[in-house]
Amino acid sequence: MNVPAGISDGMRIRMAGQGEVGPGGGPSGDLYVEVQMDTHPVYQREGDDLHLDVSVPMVDAALGTDFEVDDLLGNPMTLTVDPGTQPEQEIRVEGKGMPHLRGEGNGDLIAHVGVSVPTKLDRRSRELLEELRDHRGDDAKVSDAADHRGFFSRFRRR
């Protein structure tokens, strides 16, 4: 049985003439197979787009970095984190998602960035971060309501 690339959960595949023999020895009917997909340990599918969560150290989010992830077939691909990447920001890689069913091309791969902040610092790391804070002069502040995405945005389903 050929399963078309890009098929998704709940779709049916029609196999003409593969069903039971018709009444009185007539021609065989059609067989319908309903597709049930297993979940992937890394990727979540939304239409033809694939989503994954990545965790980036705060220094790499600030300075930018490249790192490799495996695509669905296990082939390495490079994700680029731009300098100044913020938590919950998305990195979109066009054409690296699922194939379009009965069409050309693929959906996109969308990486949702989480920024990891160290919970334990050695003395030198603490000194460097304090030096950076003093150099930049950044202070904690209350965000403007317009800048805030809202409480329920954290619960979005991909």
C-alpha positions in Angstrom: 0.0 0.0 0.0 1.3 3.4 -0.9 0.8 6.0 1.7 1.0 9.5 0.2 3.5 12.0 1.7 1.8 14.7 3.7 -1.2 12.5 4.8 -2.4 13.4 8.3 -4.2 11.7 11.1 -7.8 10.7 10.4 -7.6 10.8 6.6 -8.7 7.7 4.6 -6.9 6.0 1.8 -9.1 4.3 -0.8 -7.7 1.1 -2.3 -9.8 0.5 -5.4 -10.8 -3.1 -6.0 -9.1 -4.4 -2.8 -12.3 -5.0 -0.8 -14.5 -8.0 -0.6 -15.9 -9.8 -3.7 -19.2 -8.3 -4.7 -22.6 -10.2 -4.4 -22.9 -13.2 -6.8 -19.2 -13.2 -7.6 -19.3 -9.6 -8.8 -16.2 -7.3 -8.9 -14.4 -6.6 -5.6 -15.4 -3.4 -3.8 -13.1 -0.8 -2.5 -11.1 -1.0 0.8 -10.8 2.1 2.9 -7.9 2.4 5.4 -8.1 5.1 8.1 -4.8 6.6 9.0 -3.8 7.0 12.7 -0.6 8.8 13.3 1.7 8.3 16.3 2.9 11.5 18.1 6.5 12.4 17.5 8.8 12.9 20.6 10.1 16.3 19.3 7.8 17.7 16.6 4.1 18.7 16.8 2.2 19.0 13.5 -0.2 21.8 12.7 -1.4 21.4 9.2 1.8 21.1 7.1 3.9 23.0 9.6 6.1 21.3 12.1 6.6 22.9 15.5 9.3 22.2 18.1 10.5 23.8 21.3 14.1 24.7 21.7 15.9 25.9 24.8 18.7 28.4 24.3 21.2 29.6 27.0 20.6 33.3 27.7 24.1 34.2 26.4 23.4 32.5 23.1 20.0 34.3 22.9 21.8 37.6 23.4 24.8 37.0 21.1 23.2 34.7 18.6 24.2 31.2 17.7 23.7 28.3 15.2 23.0 24.8 16.3 21.9 21.5 14.7 18.6 19.7 15.1 17.5 16.5 13.3 14.6 16.8 10.8 11.9 14.2 10.7 14.1 11.9 8.6 17.0 12.2 11.0 19.0 14.5 8.8 20.9 17.3 10.5 19.8 20.9 9.8 21.0 24.2 11.2 18.8 26.5 13.2 20.0 30.1 13.4 19.3 32.1 16.6 19.7 35.8 15.8 21.4 38.1 18.3 18.8 39.5 20.7 16.3 36.6 20.4 13.7 36.9 23.1 11.8 34.1 25.0 8.7 32.8 23.0 10.2 34.2 19.8 9.7 31.9 16.7 12.4 30.8 14.3 10.8 29.9 10.9 12.6 27.7 8.4 10.6 27.7 5.2 10.0 24.4 3.4 11.2 22.1 6.2 7.8 21.0 7.4 5.5 18.3 6.0 5.0 17.8 2.3 1.8 19.3 0.9 -0.7 16.5 0.2 -1.4 16.4 -3.6 0.8 19.5 -4.1 4.3 20.7 -4.4 6.5 21.9 -1.7 6.5 21.6 2.1 5.2 23.4 5.1 7.5 25.3 7.4 9.4 24.2 10.5 8.8 26.6 13.4 11.0 26.6 16.4 9.6 28.2 19.6 12.5 29.6 21.6 12.8 29.2 25.4 15.7 31.1 27.0 17.3 29.2 29.9 18.7 31.3 32.7 21.3 29.6 35.0 20.1 29.0 38.5 23.5 28.4 40.1 26.5 30.6 39.2 30.1 30.2 40.2 31.9 33.2 41.5 33.4 34.2 38.1 30.1 33.8 36.2 28.4 36.0 38.8 31.2 38.7 38.5 30.9 38.7 34.7 27.1 39.1 34.8 27.3 41.9 37.5 29.9 43.6 35.3 27.6 43.4 32.3 24.6 44.7 34.3 26.7 47.7 35.6 28.1 48.4 32.1 24.6 48.4 30.5 22.8 50.1 33.3 19.6 48.0 32.8 17.1 48.1 35.6 14.0 46.0 36.2 10.8 47.8 35.1 7.1 47.2 34.7 6.2 46.6 31.1 3.6 48.7 29.2 0.3 46.9 28.7 0.8 47.3 25.0 4.0 45.3 25.2 2.5 42.5 27.2 1.1 39.5 25.2 -1.3 38.6 27.9 -1.8 35.8 30.3 -3.6 33.4 27.9 -1.0 33.7 25.2 1.2 31.4 27.2 -1.3 28.6 26.8 -1.5 28.8 23.0 -1.8 25.4 21.3 0.4 24.8 18.4 
